Amino acid sequence: MYLSIIAQIAPKLKSARLLLKQLKQINTLVNIHTKPKIKTFTKTFTFVKLAMR
């Protein structure tokens, strides 16, 4: 029972981690180019982090 649940969740966690890495890269790019837009991006970023807990 638990193993099947873990098996279903594991790939999603991996993709979520990859998504986070990509978001961080995008975040640094955004930081370099435009300072004012960061606030909204950081909000989405923290929201994604919270959603994955």
C-alpha positions in Angstrom: 0.0 0.0 0.0 2.6 2.6 1.1 5.1 1.5 -1.5 2.7 2.1 -4.3 1.9 5.6 -2.9 5.6 6.4 -2.6 6.2 5.1 -6.1 3.5 7.4 -7.5 4.8 10.5 -5.5 8.6 10.0 -6.1 8.7 11.0 -9.8 6.6 14.1 -9.0 9.0 15.1 -6.3 11.9 14.8 -8.7 10.2 16.9 -11.3 9.2 19.4 -8.6 12.9 19.7 -7.5 13.9 20.3 -11.1 11.2 22.9 -11.4 12.6 24.6 -8.3 16.1 24.6 -9.8 14.8 26.1 -13.0 12.8 28.7 -11.1 16.0 29.7 -9.2 17.9 30.1 -12.5 15.1 32.2 -13.9 15.0 34.2 -10.7 18.7 35.1 -11.0 18.2 36.1 -14.6 15.2 38.2 -13.6 17.3 39.8 -10.8 19.9 40.8 -13.3 17.5 42.3 -15.9 14.6 43.9 -13.9 14.6 44.7 -10.3 10.9 45.8 -9.8 9.4 42.6 -11.2 11.2 40.5 -8.6 8.6 40.9 -5.8 5.9 39.2 -7.8 8.2 36.5 -9.0 9.5 35.8 -5.4 5.9 35.5 -4.3 5.2 32.8 -6.9 8.5 31.2 -6.0 7.7 30.9 -2.3 4.2 29.8 -3.2 5.6 26.9 -5.3 7.9 26.0 -2.4 5.0 25.9 0.1 2.9 23.9 -2.4 5.6 21.2 -2.5 5.9 20.6 1.2 
